Amino acid sequence: MDRTSRVAVLGAGVMGAWTALHLARRGHAVTLVDAYGPGNSLASSGGETRVTRSAHGRDEHYPRWQRRALAEWQLLEQHTGIHLFEPTGVIWFARSKTGFEADAADVLERLSIPVERLSPDDVAARHPGVATDDLAWALHEPEAGALMARRGVATVAGEVRRMGGEVRIGLAKAPADTSASLTGLRLADGSSLEADAFVFACGPWLPKLVPSVELSVTRQEVLFFAVPPGDRRFDAGAMPTWIDYGEAYYGMPSIEGRGLKCAPDTPGPLVDPDQQERVVSTSVVETARRFLTRRFPALAAQPLAEGRVCQYETTADEHFIIDRHPAHENAWVVGGGSGHGFKHGPVVGEYVAALVVGDDEARANLAPPDDRLGLRPRNPGHGLRTSAGTPAPPGGAPTSGG
Ligand SMILES: Cc1cc2nc3c(=O)[nH]c(=O)nc-3n(C[C@H](O)[C@H](O)[C@H](O)COP(=O)(O)OP(=O)(O)OC[C@H]3O[C@@H](n4cnc5c(N)ncnc54)[C@H](O)[C@@H]3O)c2cc1C
């Protein structure tokens, strides 16, 4: 593809927006189209915050991508002056000396990514709001933290505009054209969108545009509990972003006064992202409160300050999908974030841009060591972690890996 080629990116979530920005940086005329707008509340990239952490069990590829992506988020923050990363550190509460956290610590040390192994007493001394009686140890990633989610996506889309790209609202229809090279798409308002290449980055909506994509789209609830007035123990700076292995909960300190984030990482019921009601369930709040009693006792009786409902779009093996469209040689399919895709947005976008323009050197530099991202039937139960990294608890449904 030459530098004057036009590229249409469908979907302005974290993956589409970063893809559009990397293509715009390469000099392409980019149109970024989204049904609801960049950083909207229905998208999987909506909401306030996302965990960015390197630990990924024995896997070495995702830690490398995460570090590269985090550097990009931080560069964007410096460049725009918009707060996008809260350097809280990430702590993993571990009940066993072996397993995911121990494997991850070994990998991070091998990759020279800073990591600390803390005793329960260390944790209690550093973070007095945490109950540690059931812990064997904790893994601390001092350079990890929390990304500001919808603000981040909106900032990336703003950069696309600044680079001369077009960002517009529109609902793309599935391609009607069956020819090998796609020349255009229809939008729901009757207009057409012509380009030399297309990227479908529609998150949980992807199967509606590319039916061969298989995703489990599940309801996920995110809760923010008010911290006691004047109590600083749960604020960013005092409390890190946290992941509780055995309990399948993760969360964050109170960032920008929102309260302690506490979210179950088990897959909820299957939903349609256009239709699901986004009112949090009393049962999810009650179960979370029981967890708080065990891990953050001072918050167990605190009121819920805020709740959000989102969805995971999970592949059977929880690896993302980044591949050529099955029917069109000039179209690409990107998604399947599987509850851990946000942090990687900058590198996903960089990688997709390299594929779209045929930059083999950049592609080879970023590609995983295996075919994990291919659009093909996946083996279920790979056991990768989801949003924050916690595994499904005993009995948890395997749809998102929990
Ligand atoms: C509750 C929750 C917690 C999570 N926690 C973490 C975390 O801590 N760390 C982490 O790294 N990841 C996390 N994730 C996962 C991460 O947020 C997602 O993997 C990622 O945001 C998906 O981005 P996306 O761009 O693929 O999809 P989306 O953000 O859903 O974007 C897709 C976009 O496509 C648009 N669209 C859909 N159909 C069309 C169409 N026909 N035409 C035009 N536009 C269309 C939509 O409006 C939407 O904006 C979490 C996800 C959830 C839901």
The ligand as an SDF file (V2000), in Angstrom:
LIG
                    3D

 53 58  0  0  0  0  0  0  0  0999 V2000
  -15.5990   -4.5470   32.9760 C   0  0  0  0  0  0  0  0  0  0  0  0
  -14.3690   -4.6810   32.1460 C   0  0  0  0  0  0  0  0  0  0  0  0
  -13.1410   -4.6360   32.7640 C   0  0  0  0  0  0  0  0  0  0  0  0
  -11.9910   -4.7790   32.0000 C   0  0  0  0  0  0  0  0  0  0  0  0
  -10.7860   -4.6550   32.6320 N   0  0  0  0  0  0  0  0  0  0  0  0
   -9.6590   -4.6310   31.9020 C   0  0  0  0  0  0  0  0  0  0  0  0
   -8.4340   -4.3310   32.5250 C   0  0  0  0  0  0  0  0  0  0  0  0
   -8.3950   -4.0780   33.7260 O   0  0  0  0  0  0  0  0  0  0  0  0
   -7.3110   -4.3070   31.7610 N   0  0  0  0  0  0  0  0  0  0  0  0
   -7.3510   -4.5500   30.4140 C   0  0  0  0  0  0  0  0  0  0  0  0
   -6.2960   -4.5020   29.7860 O   0  0  0  0  0  0  0  0  0  0  0  0
   -8.5050   -4.8240   29.7920 N   0  0  0  0  0  0  0  0  0  0  0  0
   -9.6620   -4.8630   30.4900 C   0  0  0  0  0  0  0  0  0  0  0  0
  -10.8640   -5.1050   29.9030 N   0  0  0  0  0  0  0  0  0  0  0  0
  -10.8920   -5.4720   28.4880 C   0  0  0  0  0  0  0  0  0  0  0  0
  -10.7870   -4.2830   27.5660 C   0  0  0  0  0  0  0  0  0  0  0  0
  -11.4550   -3.1790   28.1110 O   0  0  0  0  0  0  0  0  0  0  0  0
  -11.3340   -4.6780   26.1960 C   0  0  0  0  0  0  0  0  0  0  0  0
  -10.6620   -5.8480   25.7410 O   0  0  0  0  0  0  0  0  0  0  0  0
  -11.0810   -3.5810   25.1730 C   0  0  0  0  0  0  0  0  0  0  0  0
  -11.4940   -2.3270   25.6750 O   0  0  0  0  0  0  0  0  0  0  0  0
  -11.8250   -3.8980   23.8870 C   0  0  0  0  0  0  0  0  0  0  0  0
  -11.5900   -2.8460   22.9680 O   0  0  0  0  0  0  0  0  0  0  0  0
  -12.1460   -2.9080   21.4990 P   0  0  0  0  0  0  0  0  0  0  0  0
  -11.6630   -1.6940   20.8160 O   0  0  0  0  0  0  0  0  0  0  0  0
  -11.8550   -4.2220   20.8770 O   0  0  0  0  0  0  0  0  0  0  0  0
  -13.7490   -2.9070   21.6530 O   0  0  0  0  0  0  0  0  0  0  0  0
  -14.7580   -1.7240   22.1010 P   0  0  0  0  0  0  0  0  0  0  0  0
  -14.1660   -0.8630   23.1200 O   0  0  0  0  0  0  0  0  0  0  0  0
  -16.0700   -2.3610   22.4090 O   0  0  0  0  0  0  0  0  0  0  0  0
  -14.9080   -0.8600   20.8010 O   0  0  0  0  0  0  0  0  0  0  0  0
  -15.6620   -1.2770   19.7090 C   0  0  0  0  0  0  0  0  0  0  0  0
  -16.3280   -0.0640   19.1240 C   0  0  0  0  0  0  0  0  0  0  0  0
  -16.9760   -0.4370   17.9180 O   0  0  0  0  0  0  0  0  0  0  0  0
  -18.1170    0.3360   17.7710 C   0  0  0  0  0  0  0  0  0  0  0  0
  -19.0050   -0.3550   16.8330 N   0  0  0  0  0  0  0  0  0  0  0  0
  -19.6170   -1.5470   17.0210 C   0  0  0  0  0  0  0  0  0  0  0  0
  -20.2890   -1.9020   15.9180 N   0  0  0  0  0  0  0  0  0  0  0  0
  -20.0860   -0.9320   15.0140 C   0  0  0  0  0  0  0  0  0  0  0  0
  -20.5170   -0.7380   13.6790 C   0  0  0  0  0  0  0  0  0  0  0  0
  -21.2970   -1.6230   13.0410 N   0  0  0  0  0  0  0  0  0  0  0  0
  -20.1500    0.3960   13.0400 N   0  0  0  0  0  0  0  0  0  0  0  0
  -19.3670    1.3230   13.6650 C   0  0  0  0  0  0  0  0  0  0  0  0
  -18.9290    1.1730   14.9240 N   0  0  0  0  0  0  0  0  0  0  0  0
  -19.2770    0.0610   15.5930 C   0  0  0  0  0  0  0  0  0  0  0  0
  -18.6630    0.4600   19.1870 C   0  0  0  0  0  0  0  0  0  0  0  0
  -19.5060    1.5930   19.3390 O   0  0  0  0  0  0  0  0  0  0  0  0
  -17.3980    0.5510   20.0130 C   0  0  0  0  0  0  0  0  0  0  0  0
  -17.0590    1.8810   20.3270 O   0  0  0  0  0  0  0  0  0  0  0  0
  -12.0600   -4.9810   30.6060 C   0  0  0  0  0  0  0  0  0  0  0  0
  -13.3010   -5.0240   29.9900 C   0  0  0  0  0  0  0  0  0  0  0  0
  -14.4450   -4.8670   30.7410 C   0  0  0  0  0  0  0  0  0  0  0  0
  -15.7650   -4.8750   30.0410 C   0  0  0  0  0  0  0  0  0  0  0  0
  1  2  1  0
  2  3  1  0
  2 52  2  0
  3  4  2  0
  4  5  1  0
  4 50  1  0
  5  6  2  0
  6  7  1  0
  6 13  1  0
  7  8  2  0
  7  9  1  0
  9 10  1  0
 10 11  2  0
 10 12  1  0
 12 13  2  0
 13 14  1  0
 14 15  1  0
 14 50  1  0
 15 16  1  0
 16 17  1  0
 16 18  1  0
 18 19  1  0
 18 20  1  0
 20 21  1  0
 20 22  1  0
 22 23  1  0
 23 24  1  0
 24 25  2  0
 24 26  1  0
 24 27  1  0
 27 28  1  0
 28 29  2  0
 28 30  1  0
 28 31  1  0
 31 32  1  0
 32 33  1  0
 33 34  1  0
 33 48  1  0
 34 35  1  0
 35 36  1  0
 35 46  1  0
 36 37  1  0
 36 45  1  0
 37 38  2  0
 38 39  1  0
 39 40  1  0
 39 45  2  0
 40 41  1  0
 40 42  2  0
 42 43  1  0
 43 44  2  0
 44 45  1  0
 46 47  1  0
 46 48  1  0
 48 49  1  0
 50 51  2  0
 51 52  1  0
 52 53  1  0
M  END
$$$$
